[in-house]
Amino acid sequence: MTLRIELSQDPTEEQRAAILAPLRAHNIAKAGPSLYEPVALLVRDDNDAILGGLYGHTFYRWLFIELLAVPEQGRGQGIGSKLMNMVEEFAREKDCVGIWLDTFDFQAPGFYKKLGYTECGEIVDYPLGHKRHFFQKRLID
């Protein structure tokens, strides 16, 4: 069998799925199956419009926070902390080992540290002149 590599600058969902299939098979063989379960906490206004919130998913008994956005008019009111407390409770109910996330230095690393998250990595110059920080908080020792 001859293999070749091809660049696709506009990959389709079908191509992504084709790449993901052997990776999933490998992961299941090594670590067992895991259910990917998305979760969202929505911050709405009086008109029911979504102005922010938290979006993430559980996988292999960890919850990953992909997005956290507190609307400008809600900052300083404890909404961010409430979102984090609610997602931690959700993670505990799902028997998650912990929660992990990433944030840029100009976003909220201090906020996560204040909530008990510890830094477990960083990428310098992402974006240029800044850092991307990775945090985790173990829920089970």
Order of alpha helices (4+ residues) and beta strands (2+ residues): alpha-beta-beta-beta-alpha-beta-alpha-beta-beta
